[in-house]
Amino acid sequence: MKAIVHDVYGPADVLELRDIDKPSIGDDEVLVEVRAAGVDPGVWIFMTGRPMAVRLAVGLRRPKVAVLGRAVAGVVAAVGASVTRLHVGDEVYGTCESGSFAEYAMARQHRLAPKPANLTFDQAAATAISAVTALQSIRDARVQAGQRVLITGAGGGVGSFAVQLVKVYGGSVTGVCSTSKIELVRSIGADDVIDYTRYEIDRDGAQYDVIIDTAGNRPLSLLRRALAPRGTIALVGGGHAEGRIMGGFQRQMAAPLISLFMTQRLCGVTARERHEDLEELTSLIESGSVTPVIDRVYPLADTPDAIRYLAEGHPAGKVVVRV
Protein backbone atom coordinates (compact mmCIF):
# COMPACT_ATOMS: atom_id res chain seq x y z
CA MET A 1 0.00 0.00 0.00
CA LYS A 2 1.05 3.62 -0.41
CA ALA A 3 1.68 5.70 2.71
CA ILE A 4 3.31 8.93 3.88
CA VAL A 5 6.33 7.87 5.93
CA HIS A 6 9.00 9.63 8.00
CA ASP A 7 12.07 7.97 9.51
CA VAL A 8 13.40 11.05 11.30
CA TYR A 9 11.93 14.13 12.97
CA GLY A 10 11.93 17.38 11.06
CA PRO A 11 9.91 19.68 8.76
CA ALA A 12 7.55 18.42 6.07
CA ASP A 13 10.56 17.81 3.82
CA VAL A 14 11.30 14.59 5.77
CA LEU A 15 8.05 13.00 4.55
CA GLU A 16 8.08 10.46 1.71
CA LEU A 17 5.36 8.65 -0.23
CA ARG A 18 6.36 4.96 -0.16
CA ASP A 19 5.00 1.47 -0.76
CA ILE A 20 4.83 -0.42 2.55
CA ASP A 21 3.01 -3.46 3.91
CA LYS A 22 -0.55 -3.21 5.14
CA PRO A 23 -0.77 -3.09 8.94
CA SER A 24 -1.71 -6.33 10.68
CA ILE A 25 -4.54 -6.41 13.21
CA GLY A 26 -5.07 -8.10 16.57
CA ASP A 27 -8.22 -9.57 18.10
CA ASP A 28 -9.65 -6.22 19.22
CA GLU A 29 -8.54 -4.25 16.18
CA VAL A 30 -9.96 -3.17 12.84
CA LEU A 31 -8.33 -2.71 9.43
CA VAL A 32 -9.74 0.39 7.72
CA GLU A 33 -9.48 1.12 4.00
CA VAL A 34 -8.77 4.84 4.33
CA ARG A 35 -10.79 7.28 2.25
CA ALA A 36 -9.75 10.49 4.04
CA ALA A 37 -7.54 11.64 6.92
CA GLY A 38 -7.71 14.78 9.02
CA VAL A 39 -4.71 17.08 9.40
CA ASP A 40 -4.46 18.49 12.93
CA PRO A 41 -1.77 20.17 15.05
CA GLY A 42 -0.82 16.79 16.51
CA VAL A 43 0.44 15.77 13.07
CA TRP A 44 2.91 18.66 13.08
CA ILE A 45 3.99 17.82 16.65
CA PHE A 46 4.63 14.14 15.85
CA MET A 47 6.40 15.02 12.58
CA THR A 48 8.80 17.51 14.16
CA GLY A 49 9.15 15.81 17.55
CA ARG A 50 8.57 19.21 19.16
CA PRO A 51 8.17 20.05 21.95
CA MET A 52 10.79 17.54 23.08
CA ALA A 53 8.58 16.06 25.81
CA VAL A 54 6.35 14.36 23.21
CA ARG A 55 9.26 12.12 22.23
CA LEU A 56 8.80 10.24 25.48
CA ALA A 57 5.58 8.90 23.94
CA VAL A 58 6.42 8.72 20.22
CA GLY A 59 10.14 7.84 20.20
CA LEU A 60 13.20 9.54 21.67
CA ARG A 61 15.52 9.45 18.67
CA ARG A 62 13.20 8.52 15.84
CA PRO A 63 9.46 7.99 15.39
CA LYS A 64 8.08 4.69 16.71
CA VAL A 65 5.26 4.87 14.14
CA ALA A 66 6.60 5.74 10.70
CA VAL A 67 3.25 6.67 9.13
CA LEU A 68 1.73 10.00 10.19
CA GLY A 69 -1.91 10.80 10.83
CA ARG A 70 -4.52 9.91 13.47
CA ALA A 71 -7.94 11.10 12.32
CA VAL A 72 -9.43 8.64 9.83
CA ALA A 73 -12.56 7.96 7.81
CA GLY A 74 -13.02 4.94 5.62
CA VAL A 75 -14.49 1.48 5.16
CA VAL A 76 -13.85 -1.54 7.39
CA ALA A 77 -11.74 -4.03 5.42
CA ALA A 78 -11.18 -6.65 8.15
CA VAL A 79 -11.94 -7.16 11.85
CA GLY A 80 -10.24 -9.05 14.65
CA ALA A 81 -11.77 -12.09 16.34
CA SER A 82 -13.04 -10.08 19.35
CA VAL A 83 -14.57 -7.19 17.40
CA THR A 84 -18.36 -7.15 17.79
CA ARG A 85 -19.40 -3.53 17.18
CA LEU A 86 -18.18 -3.22 13.60
CA HIS A 87 -18.30 -5.37 10.48
CA VAL A 88 -16.56 -5.58 7.11
CA GLY A 89 -18.06 -2.99 4.78
CA ASP A 90 -19.10 -0.53 7.51
CA GLU A 91 -18.31 3.14 6.86
CA VAL A 92 -16.52 4.45 9.97
CA TYR A 93 -14.66 7.41 11.43
CA GLY A 94 -12.42 7.95 14.44
CA THR A 95 -8.73 7.64 15.25
CA CYS A 96 -6.19 5.00 14.30
CA GLU A 97 -2.95 3.57 15.67
CA SER A 98 -0.88 2.88 12.56
CA GLY A 99 -1.15 6.21 10.72
CA SER A 100 -4.04 7.48 8.58
CA PHE A 101 -1.98 9.04 5.76
CA ALA A 102 -2.03 5.67 4.03
CA GLU A 103 -4.30 3.45 1.97
CA TYR A 104 -4.98 1.24 5.00
CA ALA A 105 -4.82 1.90 8.74
CA MET A 106 -5.25 -0.14 11.93
CA ALA A 107 -7.56 1.10 14.69
CA ARG A 108 -8.91 -0.24 17.98
CA GLN A 109 -12.66 -0.79 17.82
CA HIS A 110 -13.43 1.51 20.77
CA ARG A 111 -11.93 4.44 18.84
CA LEU A 112 -14.21 4.06 15.82
CA ALA A 113 -17.90 4.70 15.22
CA PRO A 114 -20.22 4.47 12.22
CA LYS A 115 -19.80 7.49 9.94
CA PRO A 116 -22.68 10.02 10.01
CA ALA A 117 -24.93 9.26 7.08
CA ASN A 118 -25.01 12.87 5.89
CA LEU A 119 -21.23 13.39 5.83
CA THR A 120 -18.73 12.70 3.10
CA PHE A 121 -15.56 10.85 4.05
CA ASP A 122 -13.69 14.18 3.87
CA GLN A 123 -16.10 15.75 6.37
CA ALA A 124 -15.98 12.74 8.67
CA ALA A 125 -12.17 12.79 8.75
CA ALA A 126 -12.31 16.49 9.60
CA THR A 127 -14.59 15.70 12.55
CA ALA A 128 -12.84 12.73 14.14
CA ILE A 129 -10.34 14.49 16.44
CA SER A 130 -11.24 18.18 16.40
CA ALA A 131 -14.92 17.79 17.20
CA VAL A 132 -14.21 15.30 20.00
CA THR A 133 -11.68 17.73 21.49
CA ALA A 134 -14.20 20.57 21.28
CA LEU A 135 -16.91 18.46 22.92
CA GLN A 136 -14.64 17.43 25.77
CA SER A 137 -13.46 21.00 26.33
CA ILE A 138 -17.08 22.11 26.74
CA ARG A 139 -17.73 19.30 29.19
CA ASP A 140 -14.54 19.95 31.16
CA ALA A 141 -15.43 23.66 31.35
CA ARG A 142 -18.96 22.72 32.54
CA VAL A 143 -20.65 24.99 30.03
CA GLN A 144 -24.30 25.62 30.91
CA ALA A 145 -27.23 27.28 29.17
CA GLY A 146 -27.15 31.06 29.40
CA GLN A 147 -23.42 31.36 30.04
CA ARG A 148 -21.20 33.78 28.12
CA VAL A 149 -18.45 31.80 26.41
CA LEU A 150 -15.36 33.21 24.67
CA ILE A 151 -13.63 30.92 22.16
CA THR A 152 -10.15 31.79 20.91
CA GLY A 153 -9.17 30.34 17.53
CA ALA A 154 -12.89 30.24 16.69
CA GLY A 155 -12.24 29.94 12.96
CA GLY A 156 -9.86 26.98 13.28
CA GLY A 157 -10.35 23.23 13.46
CA VAL A 158 -11.32 22.78 17.12
CA GLY A 159 -12.68 26.30 17.46
CA SER A 160 -15.20 26.00 14.62
CA PHE A 161 -16.69 22.91 16.26
CA ALA A 162 -16.60 24.54 19.72
CA VAL A 163 -18.65 27.51 18.49
CA GLN A 164 -21.39 25.20 17.22
CA LEU A 165 -21.35 22.92 20.26
CA VAL A 166 -21.59 25.77 22.77
CA LYS A 167 -24.71 26.92 20.93
CA VAL A 168 -26.10 23.38 21.25
CA TYR A 169 -25.46 23.62 25.01
CA GLY A 170 -27.35 26.91 25.12
CA GLY A 171 -24.43 29.27 25.63
CA SER A 172 -23.80 32.70 24.12
CA VAL A 173 -20.61 32.69 22.01
CA THR A 174 -18.03 35.37 21.35
CA GLY A 175 -15.51 34.09 18.82
CA VAL A 176 -11.95 35.39 18.51
CA CYS A 177 -10.45 35.25 15.01
CA SER A 178 -8.68 37.23 12.30
CA THR A 179 -10.47 39.65 9.98
CA SER A 180 -10.69 37.13 7.14
CA LYS A 181 -12.64 34.64 9.28
CA ILE A 182 -15.23 36.96 10.83
CA GLU A 183 -18.03 36.03 8.43
CA LEU A 184 -17.28 32.31 8.79
CA VAL A 185 -17.39 32.49 12.59
CA ARG A 186 -20.67 34.41 12.50
CA SER A 187 -22.14 31.94 10.00
CA ILE A 188 -21.57 28.96 12.32
CA GLY A 189 -23.36 30.60 15.21
CA ALA A 190 -21.21 33.14 17.05
CA ASP A 191 -23.24 35.92 18.65
CA ASP A 192 -20.29 38.31 18.62
CA VAL A 193 -16.77 38.32 17.15
CA ILE A 194 -13.53 39.92 18.32
CA ASP A 195 -11.06 40.61 15.51
CA TYR A 196 -7.73 40.00 17.26
CA THR A 197 -5.90 42.14 14.69
CA ARG A 198 -7.78 45.16 16.14
CA TYR A 199 -8.69 44.28 19.74
CA GLU A 200 -7.52 42.00 22.52
CA ILE A 201 -9.80 39.53 24.26
CA ASP A 202 -10.17 41.70 27.37
CA ARG A 203 -11.74 44.47 25.23
CA ASP A 204 -14.97 44.31 27.22
CA GLY A 205 -13.50 43.57 30.64
CA ALA A 206 -14.00 40.53 32.86
CA GLN A 207 -17.35 39.36 31.56
CA TYR A 208 -17.05 35.77 30.32
CA ASP A 209 -18.23 32.79 32.36
CA VAL A 210 -16.08 30.41 30.30
CA ILE A 211 -13.07 30.87 28.02
CA ILE A 212 -12.16 27.99 25.72
CA ASP A 213 -8.60 28.74 24.63
CA THR A 214 -7.83 26.73 21.50
CA ALA A 215 -5.16 29.11 20.20
CA GLY A 216 -2.72 28.44 23.05
CA ASN A 217 -0.63 31.57 22.54
CA ARG A 218 -2.01 34.03 25.09
CA PRO A 219 -0.64 34.34 28.63
CA LEU A 220 -2.87 33.21 31.47
CA SER A 221 -2.84 36.74 32.89
CA LEU A 222 -4.58 38.04 29.75
CA LEU A 223 -7.11 35.20 29.68
CA ARG A 224 -7.94 35.86 33.33
CA ARG A 225 -8.54 39.56 32.68
CA ALA A 226 -11.38 38.63 30.32
CA LEU A 227 -12.86 36.06 32.73
CA ALA A 228 -15.53 36.63 35.35
CA PRO A 229 -14.30 36.30 38.97
CA ARG A 230 -15.65 32.75 39.29
CA GLY A 231 -15.35 31.74 35.66
CA THR A 232 -13.54 28.81 34.03
CA ILE A 233 -10.72 28.68 31.48
CA ALA A 234 -10.37 25.48 29.44
CA LEU A 235 -6.86 25.21 27.98
CA VAL A 236 -6.86 23.18 24.76
CA GLY A 237 -3.64 22.09 23.06
CA GLY A 238 -0.60 24.30 23.22
CA GLY A 239 2.03 22.19 21.50
CA HIS A 240 2.83 25.04 19.08
CA ALA A 241 3.49 27.51 21.87
CA GLU A 242 7.03 28.60 22.68
CA GLY A 243 9.20 26.35 24.81
CA ARG A 244 11.62 23.72 23.53
CA ILE A 245 10.87 21.09 26.16
CA MET A 246 7.16 21.41 26.96
CA GLY A 247 5.79 23.90 24.42
CA GLY A 248 2.52 25.17 25.85
CA PHE A 249 1.61 21.92 27.59
CA GLN A 250 3.00 23.09 30.93
CA ARG A 251 -0.03 25.39 31.25
CA GLN A 252 -2.38 22.43 31.02
CA MET A 253 -0.39 20.39 33.51
CA ALA A 254 -0.18 23.24 36.01
CA ALA A 255 -3.81 24.32 35.67
CA PRO A 256 -5.27 22.25 38.57
CA LEU A 257 -2.55 23.47 40.94
CA ILE A 258 -2.92 27.12 39.95
CA SER A 259 -6.69 26.87 40.46
CA LEU A 260 -6.15 26.12 44.16
CA PHE A 261 -4.97 29.69 44.71
CA MET A 262 -7.71 31.65 42.89
CA THR A 263 -11.47 31.93 42.62
CA GLN A 264 -11.25 31.36 38.87
CA ARG A 265 -11.02 27.75 37.70
CA LEU A 266 -8.46 26.46 35.18
CA CYS A 267 -8.64 23.08 33.50
CA GLY A 268 -6.33 21.45 30.99
CA VAL A 269 -8.16 19.57 28.23
CA THR A 270 -6.64 16.34 26.96
CA ALA A 271 -8.72 14.60 24.29
CA ARG A 272 -9.85 11.10 25.18
CA GLU A 273 -10.66 8.98 22.14
CA ARG A 274 -13.90 7.06 22.70
CA HIS A 275 -16.61 5.82 20.36
CA GLU A 276 -19.27 7.15 22.75
CA ASP A 277 -18.24 10.75 21.99
CA LEU A 278 -18.22 10.05 18.26
CA GLU A 279 -21.72 8.60 18.53
CA GLU A 280 -22.95 11.68 20.39
CA LEU A 281 -21.46 13.87 17.68
CA THR A 282 -23.07 11.72 15.01
CA SER A 283 -26.52 12.46 16.39
CA LEU A 284 -25.79 16.20 16.42
CA ILE A 285 -24.37 16.11 12.90
CA GLU A 286 -27.26 14.10 11.47
CA SER A 287 -29.74 16.50 13.10
CA GLY A 288 -28.02 19.46 11.43
CA SER A 289 -26.85 21.05 14.70
CA VAL A 290 -23.15 20.64 13.86
CA THR A 291 -21.46 20.81 10.43
CA PRO A 292 -17.72 20.39 9.73
CA VAL A 293 -15.96 23.35 8.13
CA ILE A 294 -13.29 22.36 5.59
CA ASP A 295 -10.77 24.81 4.17
CA ARG A 296 -8.76 22.62 1.76
CA VAL A 297 -8.49 19.01 0.63
CA TYR A 298 -5.18 17.57 -0.62
CA PRO A 299 -4.40 14.26 -2.36
CA LEU A 300 -2.25 11.77 -0.42
CA ALA A 301 0.89 12.57 -2.43
CA ASP A 302 0.60 16.24 -1.40
CA THR A 303 0.38 15.57 2.34
CA PRO A 304 3.58 17.58 3.02
CA ASP A 305 1.89 20.63 1.46
CA ALA A 306 -1.20 20.04 3.61
CA ILE A 307 0.90 20.07 6.77
CA ARG A 308 2.80 23.18 5.66
CA TYR A 309 -0.51 24.94 5.03
CA LEU A 310 -1.79 23.96 8.47
CA ALA A 311 1.38 25.23 10.17
CA GLU A 312 1.70 28.47 8.20
CA GLY A 313 -1.64 29.34 6.62
CA HIS A 314 -4.10 29.68 9.54
CA PRO A 315 -6.80 27.57 7.85
CA ALA A 316 -10.45 28.50 8.09
CA GLY A 317 -11.71 25.23 9.55
CA LYS A 318 -10.06 21.92 8.76
CA VAL A 319 -7.46 20.61 6.32
CA VAL A 320 -8.04 17.09 4.97
CA VAL A 321 -6.01 14.55 3.00
CA ARG A 322 -8.05 12.46 0.56
CA VAL A 323 -6.73 8.95 -0.08
C-alpha positions in Angstrom: 0.0 0.0 0.0 1.0 3.6 -0.4 1.7 5.7 2.7 3.3 8.9 3.9 6.3 7.9 5.9 9.0 9.6 8.0 12.1 8.0 9.5 13.4 11.1 11.3 11.9 14.1 13.0 11.9 17.4 11.1 9.9 19.7 8.8 7.5 18.4 6.1 10.6 17.8 3.8 11.3 14.6 5.8 8.0 13.0 4.5 8.1 10.5 1.7 5.4 8.6 -0.2 6.4 5.0 -0.2 5.0 1.5 -0.8 4.8 -0.4 2.6 3.0 -3.5 3.9 -0.5 -3.2 5.1 -0.8 -3.1 8.9 -1.7 -6.3 10.7 -4.5 -6.4 13.2 -5.1 -8.1 16.6 -8.2 -9.6 18.1 -9.7 -6.2 19.2 -8.5 -4.3 16.2 -10.0 -3.2 12.8 -8.3 -2.7 9.4 -9.7 0.4 7.7 -9.5 1.1 4.0 -8.8 4.8 4.3 -10.8 7.3 2.2 -9.8 10.5 4.0 -7.5 11.6 6.9 -7.7 14.8 9.0 -4.7 17.1 9.4 -4.5 18.5 12.9 -1.8 20.2 15.1 -0.8 16.8 16.5 0.4 15.8 13.1 2.9 18.7 13.1 4.0 17.8 16.6 4.6 14.1 15.8 6.4 15.0 12.6 8.8 17.5 14.2 9.1 15.8 17.5 8.6 19.2 19.2 8.2 20.0 21.9 10.8 17.5 23.1 8.6 16.1 25.8 6.4 14.4 23.2 9.3 12.1 22.2 8.8 10.2 25.5 5.6 8.9 23.9 6.4 8.7 20.2 10.1 7.8 20.2 13.2 9.5 21.7 15.5 9.5 18.7 13.2 8.5 15.8 9.5 8.0 15.4 8.1 4.7 16.7 5.3 4.9 14.1 6.6 5.7 10.7 3.2 6.7 9.1 1.7 10.0 10.2 -1.9 10.8 10.8 -4.5 9.9 13.5 -7.9 11.1 12.3 -9.4 8.6 9.8 -12.6 8.0 7.8 -13.0 4.9 5.6 -14.5 1.5 5.2 -13.9 -1.5 7.4 -11.7 -4.0 5.4 -11.2 -6.6 8.2 -11.9 -7.2 11.8 -10.2 -9.1 14.6 -11.8 -12.1 16.3 -13.0 -10.1 19.4 -14.6 -7.2 17.4 -18.4 -7.1 17.8 -19.4 -3.5 17.2 -18.2 -3.2 13.6 -18.3 -5.4 10.5 -16.6 -5.6 7.1 -18.1 -3.0 4.8 -19.1 -0.5 7.5 -18.3 3.1 6.9 -16.5 4.4 10.0 -14.7 7.4 11.4 -12.4 7.9 14.4 -8.7 7.6 15.3 -6.2 5.0 14.3 -3.0 3.6 15.7 -0.9 2.9 12.6 -1.1 6.2 10.7 -4.0 7.5 8.6 -2.0 9.0 5.8 -2.0 5.7 4.0 -4.3 3.4 2.0 -5.0 1.2 5.0 -4.8 1.9 8.7 -5.2 -0.1 11.9 -7.6 1.1 14.7 -8.9 -0.2 18.0 -12.7 -0.8 17.8 -13.4 1.5 20.8 -11.9 4.4 18.8 -14.2 4.1 15.8 -17.9 4.7 15.2 -20.2 4.5 12.2 -19.8 7.5 9.9 -22.7 10.0 10.0 -24.9 9.3 7.1 -25.0 12.9 5.9 -21.2 13.4 5.8 -18.7 12.7 3.1 -15.6 10.9 4.1 -13.7 14.2 3.9 -16.1 15.7 6.4 -16.0 12.7 8.7 -12.2 12.8 8.7 -12.3 16.5 9.6 -14.6 15.7 12.5 -12.8 12.7 14.1 -10.3 14.5 16.4 -11.2 18.2 16.4 -14.9 17.8 17.2 -14.2 15.3 20.0 -11.7 17.7 21.5 -14.2 20.6 21.3 -16.9 18.5 22.9 -14.6 17.4 25.8 -13.5 21.0 26.3 -17.1 22.1 26.7 -17.7 19.3 29.2 -14.5 20.0 31.2 -15.4 23.7 31.4 -19.0 22.7 32.5 -20.7 25.0 30.0 -24.3 25.6 30.9 -27.2 27.3 29.2 -27.1 31.1 29.4 -23.4 31.4 30.0 -21.2 33.8 28.1 -18.5 31.8 26.4 -15.4 33.2 24.7 -13.6 30.9 22.2 -10.2 31.8 20.9 -9.2 30.3 17.5 -12.9 30.2 16.7 -12.2 29.9 13.0 -9.9 27.0 13.3 -10.3 23.2 13.5 -11.3 22.8 17.1 -12.7 26.3 17.5 -15.2 26.0 14.6 -16.7 22.9 16.3 -16.6 24.5 19.7 -18.6 27.5 18.5 -21.4 25.2 17.2 -21.4 22.9 20.3 -21.6 25.8 22.8 -24.7 26.9 20.9 -26.1 23.4 21.3 -25.5 23.6 25.0 -27.4 26.9 25.1 -24.4 29.3 25.6 -23.8 32.7 24.1 -20.6 32.7 22.0 -18.0 35.4 21.4 -15.5 34.1 18.8 -11.9 35.4 18.5 -10.5 35.2 15.0 -8.7 37.2 12.3 -10.5 39.7 10.0 -10.7 37.1 7.1 -12.6 34.6 9.3 -15.2 37.0 10.8 -18.0 36.0 8.4 -17.3 32.3 8.8 -17.4 32.5 12.6 -20.7 34.4 12.5 -22.1 31.9 10.0 -21.6 29.0 12.3 -23.4 30.6 15.2 -21.2 33.1 17.0 -23.2 35.9 18.7 -20.3 38.3 18.6 -16.8 38.3 17.2 -13.5 39.9 18.3 -11.1 40.6 15.5 -7.7 40.0 17.3 -5.9 42.1 14.7 -7.8 45.2 16.1 -8.7 44.3 19.7 -7.5 42.0 22.5 -9.8 39.5 24.3 -10.2 41.7 27.4 -11.7 44.5 25.2 -15.0 44.3 27.2 -13.5 43.6 30.6 -14.0 40.5 32.9 -17.4 39.4 31.6 -17.0 35.8 30.3 -18.2 32.8 32.4 -16.1 30.4 30.3 -13.1 30.9 28.0 -12.2 28.0 25.7 -8.6 28.7 24.6 -7.8 26.7 21.5 -5.2 29.1 20.2 -2.7 28.4 23.0 -0.6 31.6 22.5 -2.0 34.0 25.1 -0.6 34.3 28.6 -2.9 33.2 31.5 -2.8 36.7 32.9 -4.6 38.0 29.8 -7.1 35.2 29.7 -7.9 35.9 33.3 -8.5 39.6 32.7 -11.4 38.6 30.3 -12.9 36.1 32.7 -15.5 36.6 35.4 -14.3 36.3 39.0 -15.7 32.8 39.3 -15.4 31.7 35.7 -13.5 28.8 34.0 -10.7 28.7 31.5 -10.4 25.5 29.4 -6.9 25.2 28.0 -6.9 23.2 24.8 -3.6 22.1 23.1 -0.6 24.3 23.2 2.0 22.2 21.5 2.8 25.0 19.1 3.5 27.5 21.9 7.0 28.6 22.7 9.2 26.3 24.8 11.6 23.7 23.5 10.9 21.1 26.2 7.2 21.4 27.0 5.8 23.9 24.4 2.5 25.2 25.8 1.6 21.9 27.6 3.0 23.1 30.9 0.0 25.4 31.2 -2.4 22.4 31.0 -0.4 20.4 33.5 -0.2 23.2 36.0 -3.8 24.3 35.7 -5.3 22.3 38.6 -2.5 23.5 40.9 -2.9 27.1 39.9 -6.7 26.9 40.5 -6.1 26.1 44.2 -5.0 29.7 44.7 -7.7 31.7 42.9 -11.5 31.9 42.6 -11.3 31.4 38.9 -11.0 27.8 37.7 -8.5 26.5 35.2 -8.6 23.1 33.5 -6.3 21.5 31.0 -8.2 19.6 28.2 -6.6 16.3 27.0 -8.7 14.6 24.3 -9.8 11.1 25.2 -10.7 9.0 22.1 -13.9 7.1 22.7 -16.6 5.8 20.4 -19.3 7.2 22.8 -18.2 10.7 22.0 -18.2 10.1 18.3 -21.7 8.6 18.5 -23.0 11.7 20.4 -21.5 13.9 17.7 -23.1 11.7 15.0 -26.5 12.5 16.4 -25.8 16.2 16.4 -24.4 16.1 12.9 -27.3 14.1 11.5 -29.7 16.5 13.1 -28.0 19.5 11.4 -26.9 21.1 14.7 -23.2 20.6 13.9 -21.5 20.8 10.4 -17.7 20.4 9.7 -16.0 23.3 8.1 -13.3 22.4 5.6 -10.8 24.8 4.2 -8.8 22.6 1.8 -8.5 19.0 0.6 -5.2 17.6 -0.6 -4.4 14.3 -2.4 -2.3 11.8 -0.4 0.9 12.6 -2.4 0.6 16.2 -1.4 0.4 15.6 2.3 3.6 17.6 3.0 1.9 20.6 1.5 -1.2 20.0 3.6 0.9 20.1 6.8 2.8 23.2 5.7 -0.5 24.9 5.0 -1.8 24.0 8.5 1.4 25.2 10.2 1.7 28.5 8.2 -1.6 29.3 6.6 -4.1 29.7 9.5 -6.8 27.6 7.8 -10.4 28.5 8.1 -11.7 25.2 9.6 -10.1 21.9 8.8 -7.5 20.6 6.3 -8.0 17.1 5.0 -6.0 14.5 3.0 -8.0 12.5 0.6 -6.7 9.0 -0.1 
